[in-house]
Amino acid sequence: MDNSNKAIYFFAIFAGSIVGGYVPTLFGAGIFSLWDIVGSTLGAFIFLYLAYKFLV
């Protein structure tokens, strides 16, 4: 893995955690709720998976 792919993976994790953490607030969850943590984790994994599939 070279540094350019590593940067893309880190950006995918960052963007996925932000998007995944924001989605539960659209459904009425609090900003610092457990669902935000779960959504942030799932979003990071989903975006990382998509970045991996896109690059490989």
C-alpha positions as CSV (number, residue, x, y, z in Angstrom):
1,M,0.0,0.0,0.0
2,D,1.5,3.3,-1.0
3,N,0.9,6.6,0.7
4,S,-1.6,7.9,-1.8
5,N,-3.9,4.9,-1.1
6,K,-3.4,5.3,2.6
7,A,-4.5,9.0,2.4
8,I,-7.6,8.0,0.5
9,Y,-8.5,5.3,3.1
10,F,-8.0,7.8,6.0
11,F,-10.2,10.4,4.2
12,A,-12.9,7.7,3.6
13,I,-12.8,6.8,7.3
14,F,-13.0,10.5,8.3
15,A,-15.9,11.3,5.8
16,G,-17.8,8.1,6.7
17,S,-17.6,8.8,10.4
18,I,-18.9,12.3,9.9
19,V,-21.8,11.2,7.6
20,G,-22.6,8.2,9.7
21,G,-22.6,10.2,12.9
22,Y,-24.9,12.8,11.4
23,V,-27.5,10.4,10.0
24,P,-29.1,9.5,13.4
25,T,-29.7,13.2,14.1
26,L,-31.9,13.3,11.1
27,F,-34.2,10.8,12.7
28,G,-34.4,12.7,16.0
29,A,-31.5,11.2,18.0
30,G,-29.4,13.5,20.2
31,I,-26.1,14.9,19.0
32,F,-24.0,12.9,21.5
33,S,-26.2,9.8,21.7
34,L,-25.2,6.1,21.5
35,W,-26.7,6.0,18.0
36,D,-24.4,8.6,16.8
37,I,-21.4,6.5,17.9
38,V,-22.9,3.4,16.3
39,G,-23.6,5.4,13.1
40,S,-20.2,6.9,13.1
41,T,-18.6,3.5,13.4
42,L,-20.7,2.0,10.7
43,G,-20.2,4.9,8.4
44,A,-16.5,4.7,8.7
45,F,-16.5,0.9,7.9
46,I,-18.9,1.4,5.0
47,F,-16.9,4.2,3.4
48,L,-13.6,2.3,4.0
49,Y,-15.1,-0.7,2.3
50,L,-16.3,1.4,-0.7
51,A,-12.9,3.1,-1.0
52,Y,-11.2,-0.3,-0.9
53,K,-13.6,-1.7,-3.6
54,F,-13.1,1.4,-5.7
55,L,-9.3,1.3,-5.6
56,V,-8.8,-2.5,-6.0
